[in-house]
Amino acid sequence: VDFYAPWCIWCQRLAPTWEKFAMEVKEKRIDLGVGKVDCVAHQQMCKDERVMAFPTLRWMEDGKAVMPDYRGDRTVDGLVEYAKRRVDDSKGGNNDNKSNNGDNRALANNEWDEDHHPGCQVSGHLMVNRVPGNLHVEAKSSHHEINSAMTNLTHRVNHLSFGPPRAPKYNFMALFGDAFPATYRHSNPMKGKFYPSAEYHTAFHHHMKIVSSHADYLASSRGSSSSSVVYQILEESQVVVYEVQEIPEIKFLWDMSPMSVSLTKEGRRWYEYMTNLLAIIGGTYTTLGLINATLLKLFKPKRL
C-alpha cells in the first residue's frame, strides 16, 4: 500500500512508477493487491497506521502492517522483486519465513519500537557570537515529505553548555572547586533531562539566559594566561502548539545577560594572623585578671 499525500513532490514522482508496478503485478499474475491511500482524505487512517512520512510503502497482510516499511529502490523492477519475495514468504516457503512474519506482525503492534521508528543523535559544537541566537532541530528527509501530523519531537538533552570545548582535565568548571557552591552551578542545567511530546503538533522551546562568570585567580594559580570564564545558564522550557500544516521543531533560544559574576580571592598577611593571636591572648589575660579581682573581693575575709 502506498500511503501518499497529493501535495508531496516525491509522491507525485512515484505515481507513474506505482501504476506501472500495479500493471506488472497483474500481467505476471502475482497473488497480490496493489493499492493507494490518500492521507489528506483519510487522515485518521494514516494516524492509526502511524504514517510518519510520504510516501510510505507498507506491506499489509490481513489488514495488519508487516514491518519494516519498504526502503528499497522506487523502481518497477525493485518493487516487483520485493513483492515476489514477500508473497513467497507469506505462502510459507519455509518455517523460518513464517517465524519471521510472525515476529514482524508482533513488532508492528509495538508503535514505539526503535527499529521501525528510530530517533537520531546530534552531537558536536557550534561557533556562535556573544549575541542572542537560536538553534532549531527539525525533521527532514531527502527522499520523503515529513507528515507534520505525526511528527514526534520527544528528546533528551545529554549535554548543552557554552564555552570553548576542552579536554576533561582542562575543563575550567572543574577548577572552580568550592568557588561556586554545588547548588549554584548551572553550566549544564539540562543534562539528562527528558522532554516528551505527549500530543501531536507540539514541541519544546528552550529559553536560556547566559551569565558569564569570571574567576581569573584560578587560572593564574595554574599558570594559565587564558581568560577564566564560565558561562552559566538559566533555563526555562515550554511546550508550543503548532498549526496542523506546520512541522514542529525543537528550538534552543539564548540571550546574553548584561550582568556577570566576578569571583575574587582576598588573602591575609602573616602579621594580621599575629595581631589577631596577640589580641586574643591579651584579651584572655585581661578577662582572667578581672575575674580574679572579682573573686578576691567577694571571698576576702572581713576584719572584726
Sequence and secondary structure as in RCSB ss.txt:
>XXXX:A:sequence
VDFYAPWCIWCQRLAPTWEKFAMEVKEKRIDLGVGKVDCVAHQQMCKDERVMAFPTLRWMEDGKAVMPDYRGDRT
VDGLVEYAKRRVDDSKGGNNDNKSNNGDNRALANNEWDEDHHPGCQVSGHLMVNRVPGNLHVEAKSSHHEINSAM
TNLTHRVNHLSFGPPRAPKYNFMALFGDAFPATYRHSNPMKGKFYPSAEYHTAFHHHMKIVSSHADYLASSRGSS
SSSVVYQILEESQVVVYEVQEIPEIKFLWDMSPMSVSLTKEGRRWYEYMTNLLAIIGGTYTTLGLINATLLKLFK
PKRL
>XXXX:A:secstr
 EEE TT HHHHHHHHHHHHHHHHHHHTT S    EEETTTTHHHHHHTT  EESEE EEETTEEESS   S  S
HHHHHHHHHHHHHHHTTSSHHHHHHHHHHHHHHT TT TTTS            SS EEEEEE   SS EE GGG
    EEES   BS    GGG HHHHTGGGS GGG  SSTTTTEEE   STTEEEEEEEEEEEEE HHHHHHTT  
S  EEEEEEEEEEEEE  TTS  EEEEEEEEEEEEEE       HHHHHHHHHHHHHHHHHHHHHHHHHHHHHH 
    
